[in-house]
Amino acid sequence: MLTLSVWFSTAAVAPSISQEWGLVSHETSWLTMSVQIGFVVGALLSAAVNLADRVSPHALMTAAALLAGSLTLMFAWVAPNLSVAIALRFLTGVALAGIYPVGVKVTASWFRQGRALAMGIMIGATALGSATPHLITGFGAPLPWRTLLTATSVLCGVAALIALMIREGPNRQERAPLRPGYLLDMFRDPAQRRVNLGYFGHMWELYGFWTWLPMYLTASLVITQAQTSPDTALLEGQIESTVGMLSYLVIGICGAAGCVLAGIVAKKLGSCRVASWSLAMSGVCCVASIAVFGLSTWILIPFLCVWGVSVVADSAQFSAELSHKADPRYVGTALTLQMAVGFLITAVTIQIVPIIAAEFGWRWSFLVLALGPLCGVLAMKKRSQLPVRQRA
């Protein structure tokens, strides 16, 4: 939760950075997209050498948290322009590849039964962490963007201290031998392949929604409030903090609740079925976002809360399912590779959404995200036919 706060730290203050550096929307998107790409590169390198299965998790996570925090601090106080900022954000993503997949692997080592719920709680924490910058911007007057980035870097430092105490559970395997070929073996296995395809559909939607939710909210609230309040100055003064709090509610609170709720339900119905239902619900929300744009907040906010629950509820279930199907010696490698490809896909939608918004308006911007859930549901259809005991 603490380390993931740096992931969307720039997205939460993108308007301030854009104004100071004179950036346009597609340039601003690189501040988040570079983290995605960095995470992919770091995860692929880690998976290629089986790093998550060969290095002690406390050492790896501590070093990665310190690096992510230091790079974020450098972005705040050293980066002179966009090029340097993108490079620092890219390296931050590389560092996060030593935290997120490793944390999921450690969680799996502590639970054999009830793993879906345990991972739901763990990934729920990442949702809260990703939304933390929005919470900070939601309090009162707009916070200087350098102050916010400094705050998230301090959180990474605290996380590094906590990571020193992390140990694997009783289900851990002995240190695995180097086996780069497992990357291909995982995709040759039909069971693992279908789970991964479902996850990739989920990722097509998730970070496109999380990254650009503040902009969608801002555009919608401007229309709504302009109809009820002629005081433009008041509108401009309130909009940033309102969007910050609502983004934290949808991404953090609702996202975490969705992960935990999905884990509870998966104990009875199985991870695959819950993941498929979550994909279907969030896909419907992608399409419905067109209709609710600009409507009363009494309609918009509950709708976004439902979307916030469903859009990430399946994430932990895909991880839990893959951890059961992968070679026990290479669970960390399998999870890391799954996330690497998934986050590579997110870089596409993060770039596409603002292009659509610029051409057609924010009302239509999230429609393209529905392709991911649709493909994910189709990929998971055969998996959902397995007996529940095989999917718990």
C-alpha positions in Angstrom: 0.0 0.0 0.0 2.8 2.4 0.9 5.0 1.8 -2.1 2.2 1.8 -4.6 1.5 5.4 -3.6 4.2 6.6 -6.0 2.5 4.9 -9.0 -0.2 7.5 -9.6 1.5 10.4 -7.8 2.0 12.3 -11.0 -1.5 11.5 -12.3 -3.0 13.1 -9.2 -1.1 16.4 -9.8 -0.9 16.3 -13.6 -2.8 19.6 -14.1 -0.2 21.4 -11.9 2.8 19.8 -13.6 1.3 20.4 -17.0 0.7 24.1 -16.2 4.2 24.6 -14.9 6.0 22.8 -17.7 3.6 23.8 -20.5 2.6 20.2 -21.3 -0.3 19.0 -23.5 -2.4 15.9 -22.6 -0.4 13.3 -24.6 2.8 14.5 -23.0 1.3 14.4 -19.5 0.1 10.8 -20.1 3.8 9.7 -20.4 4.3 10.5 -16.8 2.2 7.5 -15.9 2.8 5.4 -19.1 6.5 5.5 -18.5 5.9 3.8 -15.1 3.9 1.1 -16.8 6.7 0.5 -19.4 9.4 0.6 -16.7 7.4 -2.0 -14.7 7.1 -4.2 -17.8 10.9 -4.0 -18.4 11.7 -4.7 -14.8 9.2 -7.6 -14.6 10.5 -9.2 -17.8 14.1 -9.0 -16.6 13.1 -10.4 -13.2 11.1 -13.2 -14.8 13.9 -14.1 -17.3 16.3 -14.8 -14.4 13.6 -16.1 -12.0 14.5 -13.3 -9.6 11.4 -13.5 -7.4 12.1 -17.2 -6.9 15.8 -17.0 -6.2 16.2 -13.9 -4.0 14.9 -13.4 -0.5 11.7 -11.3 -0.7 12.6 -9.0 2.2 15.9 -8.1 0.6 14.4 -7.6 -2.8 11.4 -5.6 -1.6 13.4 -3.4 0.7 15.9 -2.4 -2.0 13.1 -1.8 -4.5 11.1 0.4 -2.1 14.2 2.5 -1.3 14.9 2.9 -5.0 11.3 3.8 -5.9 11.2 6.4 -3.1 14.6 7.9 -4.1 13.6 8.2 -7.8 10.3 9.9 -6.9 12.2 12.4 -4.7 14.6 13.1 -7.5 11.6 13.7 -9.8 10.2 16.3 -7.4 13.4 18.3 -6.8 15.9 17.5 -9.5 14.1 16.9 -12.8 14.4 20.0 -15.0 12.1 19.0 -17.8 9.8 16.3 -19.2 12.6 14.1 -20.7 14.4 13.7 -17.4 11.0 13.2 -15.6 10.0 10.4 -18.0 13.4 8.7 -17.4 13.0 8.9 -13.6 9.4 7.6 -13.8 10.5 4.7 -16.1 13.1 3.7 -13.5 10.5 4.0 -10.8 8.4 1.4 -12.7 11.4 -0.9 -12.9 11.8 -0.7 -9.1 8.1 -1.4 -8.5 8.5 -4.7 -10.4 10.5 -5.8 -7.3 7.6 -5.1 -5.0 4.2 -5.9 -6.4 4.8 -9.4 -7.9 7.0 -10.4 -5.0 4.3 -9.3 -2.5 1.7 -11.5 -4.3 4.1 -14.4 -4.3 4.8 -14.0 -0.5 1.0 -13.9 0.1 0.6 -17.2 -1.8 3.3 -18.8 0.4 1.2 -18.2 3.5 -2.1 -19.6 2.2 -3.0 -22.8 0.4 -6.7 -22.8 1.3 -8.3 -19.4 1.2 -5.7 -18.0 -1.1 -8.2 -16.1 -3.1 -9.3 -14.0 -0.1 -5.8 -13.5 1.1 -4.8 -12.1 -2.3 -7.9 -10.1 -2.4 -6.8 -8.3 0.8 -3.3 -7.9 -0.5 -4.3 -6.4 -3.9 -6.9 -4.4 -2.2 -4.0 -2.7 -0.4 -2.4 -1.9 -3.7 -5.7 -0.2 -4.8 -5.6 1.9 -1.6 -2.0 2.7 -2.2 -2.5 3.7 -5.8 -5.3 6.1 -4.8 -3.4 7.7 -1.9 -2.2 10.7 -3.9 -5.8 11.5 -4.8 -6.6 11.5 -1.1 -3.8 13.9 -0.4 -5.0 16.3 -3.1 -8.5 16.1 -1.8 -7.8 17.9 1.4 -8.5 21.6 1.3 -6.3 23.9 -0.9 -4.4 22.4 -3.8 -1.1 20.9 -2.6 2.1 21.8 -4.5 2.9 18.9 -6.7 6.5 18.7 -5.4 5.2 18.4 -1.8 2.9 15.5 -2.8 5.7 13.6 -4.5 7.9 14.1 -1.5 5.2 12.7 0.7 4.8 9.6 -1.4 8.6 9.1 -1.4 8.6 9.2 2.4 5.9 6.5 2.4 8.2 4.3 0.3 10.9 4.8 2.9 8.6 3.6 5.6 7.7 0.6 3.4 11.3 -0.3 3.1 11.6 -0.6 6.9 8.5 -2.7 7.0 9.8 -4.9 4.2 12.8 -5.9 6.3 10.4 -8.0 8.5 8.7 -9.8 5.6 9.3 -13.6 5.4 7.8 -16.3 3.2 5.2 -18.7 4.7 5.2 -22.4 5.2 4.1 -23.1 1.6 7.3 -21.6 0.2 9.5 -23.7 -2.1 13.2 -24.1 -2.0 15.2 -21.6 -4.1 14.5 -22.5 -7.7 17.3 -23.2 -10.3 17.7 -20.8 -13.1 15.1 -21.7 -15.9 14.5 -19.0 -18.4 12.5 -21.4 -20.5 9.6 -21.4 -18.0 8.4 -18.2 -19.7 7.4 -20.2 -22.7 6.3 -23.2 -20.7 3.7 -21.1 -18.9 2.0 -20.1 -22.2 2.1 -23.6 -23.6 0.0 -24.9 -20.7 -3.7 -24.3 -21.7 -4.9 -23.7 -18.1 -2.3 -21.0 -17.4 -2.8 -19.5 -20.9 -6.5 -19.0 -20.4 -6.1 -17.4 -17.0 -3.5 -15.1 -18.4 -5.7 -14.1 -21.4 -8.5 -13.2 -18.9 -6.0 -11.2 -16.9 -4.8 -9.3 -20.0 -8.4 -8.3 -20.8 -8.8 -7.1 -17.3 -5.6 -5.0 -17.6 -6.7 -3.4 -20.8 -9.5 -1.7 -18.9 -8.1 -1.2 -15.4 -5.3 1.3 -15.7 -6.9 3.3 -18.5 -9.8 3.8 -16.1 -7.7 4.5 -13.0 -5.4 6.9 -14.9 -8.0 9.1 -16.6 -10.8 8.9 -14.0 -9.9 12.3 -12.6 -10.1 13.9 -16.0 -13.4 12.2 -16.8 -14.8 13.3 -13.4 -13.6 16.8 -13.9 -15.2 17.2 -17.3 -18.5 15.7 -16.0 -18.6 17.8 -12.8 -17.9 21.0 -14.8 -21.0 20.3 -16.9 -23.1 19.4 -13.9 -22.1 22.2 -11.6 -22.2 24.9 -14.4 -25.9 24.1 -14.7 -26.5 24.7 -11.0 -23.9 27.4 -10.0 -23.1 30.5 -12.1 -20.2 31.2 -9.8 -17.2 30.1 -12.0 -14.6 31.1 -9.4 -16.3 28.9 -6.8 -16.4 26.1 -9.3 -12.7 26.3 -10.1 -11.8 26.5 -6.4 -13.7 23.4 -5.5 -13.3 21.1 -8.4 -9.7 19.8 -7.7 -10.3 18.8 -4.1 -13.7 17.3 -5.0 -12.2 15.2 -7.8 -9.3 14.1 -5.5 -11.7 12.8 -2.9 -14.0 11.1 -5.4 -11.1 9.5 -7.1 -9.8 8.1 -3.8 -13.3 6.8 -3.0 -13.7 5.0 -6.4 -10.1 3.8 -6.9 -9.1 3.2 -3.3 -12.1 2.5 -1.0 -14.3 0.8 -3.6 -11.4 -0.9 -5.3 -10.2 -2.4 -2.0 -13.7 -3.4 -1.0 -14.2 -5.1 -4.4 -11.0 -7.1 -4.0 -12.0 -8.4 -0.5 -15.6 -9.1 -1.5 -14.5 -11.0 -4.5 -12.1 -13.1 -2.4 -14.9 -14.0 0.0 -17.3 -15.0 -2.8 -14.5 -17.0 -4.5 -14.2 -19.3 -1.5 -17.6 -20.7 -2.4 -17.9 -20.1 -6.2 -14.3 -20.3 -7.3 -11.9 -17.6 -8.6 -12.6 -18.1 -12.3 -16.4 -17.6 -12.0 -16.0 -14.5 -9.8 -13.4 -13.1 -12.2 -15.7 -13.6 -15.2 -18.6 -11.9 -13.4 -16.4 -9.0 -12.5 -15.2 -8.6 -16.0 -18.8 -8.6 -17.3 -19.9 -6.0 -14.8 -17.0 -3.6 -15.5 -17.5 -4.0 -19.3 -21.1 -2.9 -18.9 -19.9 0.1 -16.9 -17.5 1.1 -19.8 -20.5 1.3 -22.1 -22.8 3.0 -19.5 -20.2 5.7 -18.8 -21.4 7.4 -22.0 -24.9 7.7 -20.6 -24.1 8.9 -17.1 -21.6 11.6 -18.1 -22.7 15.0 -17.1 -25.7 13.7 -15.0 -26.4 14.6 -11.4 -23.7 13.5 -8.9 -26.5 11.4 -7.2 -26.3 9.2 -10.3 -22.7 9.6 -11.3 -21.0 8.8 -8.0 -22.9 5.6 -7.2 -22.3 4.4 -10.8 -18.5 5.1 -10.5 -18.5 3.3 -7.1 -20.0 0.2 -8.7 -17.4 0.5 -11.5 -14.6 1.0 -8.9 -15.6 -2.3 -7.2 -15.9 -4.4 -10.3 -12.9 -3.0 -12.3 -10.3 -4.5 -9.9 -12.2 -7.2 -8.1 -10.9 -9.8 -10.6 -7.3 -8.9 -10.3 -6.5 -11.0 -7.2 -8.6 -13.9 -8.5 -6.4 -14.1 -11.6 -3.3 -14.1 -9.5 -4.7 -16.7 -7.1 -5.8 -18.9 -10.0 -2.4 -18.7 -11.7 -0.5 -19.4 -8.4 -2.5 -22.7 -8.2 -1.8 -23.7 -11.8 1.9 -22.7 -12.1 4.8 -24.9 -11.3 5.2 -24.4 -7.5 8.9 -23.7 -7.8 8.2 -20.8 -10.2 5.1 -19.1 -8.9 7.0 -15.9 -8.5 8.2 -16.0 -12.1 4.7 -16.9 -13.4 3.1 -14.0 -11.5 5.8 -11.6 -12.6 5.5 -12.5 -16.2 1.7 -12.3 -16.0 2.0 -8.8 -14.7 4.7 -7.8 -17.2 2.5 -8.5 -20.2 -0.6 -7.1 -18.5 1.1 -3.8 -17.7 2.5 -3.6 -21.2 -1.1 -3.7 -22.4 -2.0 -0.9 -20.1 0.5 1.4 -21.8 -1.7 1.2 -24.9 -5.0 2.2 -23.3 -3.4 4.9 -21.2 -2.3 6.5 -24.5 -5.5 5.8 -26.4 -8.0 7.2 -23.9 -6.9 10.9 -24.1 -6.7 10.7 -27.9 -10.3 9.7 -28.0 -11.2 12.4 -25.5 -9.5 15.0 -27.6 -11.3 13.9 -30.7 -14.8 13.1 -29.3 -14.9 14.4 -25.7 -14.5 12.7 -22.4 -18.1 11.3 -22.6 -16.8 8.7 -25.1 -13.3 8.2 -23.8 -13.9 5.0 -21.8 -15.9 3.1 -24.4 -12.8 1.6 -25.9 -11.9 0.0 -22.6 -14.9 -2.4 -23.0 -12.9 -4.5 -25.5 -10.8 -5.8 -22.6 -13.6 -7.3 -20.5 -15.2 -8.7 -23.6 -12.1 -10.6 -24.6 -11.4 -11.6 -21.0 -14.9 -13.1 -20.5 -14.5 -15.1 -23.8 -11.1 -16.4 -22.7 -12.4 -17.4 -19.3 -15.5 -19.2 -20.6 -14.0 -22.6 -20.7 -12.2 -22.2 -17.4 -15.4 -21.4 -15.6 -16.8 -24.8 -16.5 -14.3 -26.5 -14.2 -15.6 -27.9 -10.9 -15.4 -25.5 -8.0 -13.0 -27.6 -6.0 -10.4 -27.2 -8.8 -10.8 -23.4 -8.7 -10.8 -22.6 -5.0 
